[in-house]
Amino acid sequence: MDERLPKIDEVISTVCGEAAGLSTGIKRRRTLQVERDLRAFIEAENDRYLTDDERTLVAGEREFEPIGAACRALEAEVLFVALTGFITAPYLAPDLLQRRVQLDLVDALVGYVADEVLRGYDSSCIRMDLRSALFRARHELKRDRREQSWARAVARMTPREREGIESMERQMADLAARRHPTSAGQPKSNDNDQELDSHD
């Protein structure tokens, strides 16, 4: 890319600053926490996304001021490539409400960088990878929220209610086993064998 692109620091400040300005209370605190986590991720993990020239830029910036050097020195294109790593383990927030804010902000960053910063450049492959990673992360979030809700519901049950649930689960498992027997019994007939038998 020949023309100058905004630095990562500028892009994060723009998108996260707008999101923080539109939120209040705990939602705003979560937004600011995601911004801090993202900046820390860039500083810790940037090297695996960089060219030799970019590593030289970061090294020079760190001599001037170590804190936040990568975000100040690197252009937004690097952020676009690195965001997939920020929404995979171990960087996904363990708190599910915090994780939702994290994914929403990454979604906003993807849209901003693709539509505003890299407009006119072919970023379709990277964007597709990011959309796929976001889809997987949101799917896992929904699953974890269902499991959390169920665990809370079970915790409120009486011992007798829990025993009833466990009994029902055992019955359902037995029913499933009867409907789908294992291969330990009679071997499943083979269509080819049946066809050969018909010719005998």
Secondary structure, 3 states (H helix, E strand, C coil): CCCCCCEHHHHHHHHHHHHHHCCCHHHHHHHHHHHHHHHHHHHHHHHHHCCHHHHHHHHHHHHHCCCCHHHHHCEHHHHHHHHHHHCCCCCCCCCHHHHHHHHHHHHHHHHHHHHHHCCCCCCHHHHHHHHHHHHHHHHHHHHHHHHHHHHHHHHHCCHHHHHHHHHHHHHHHHHHHHHCCCCCCCCCCCHHHHHHHHHC
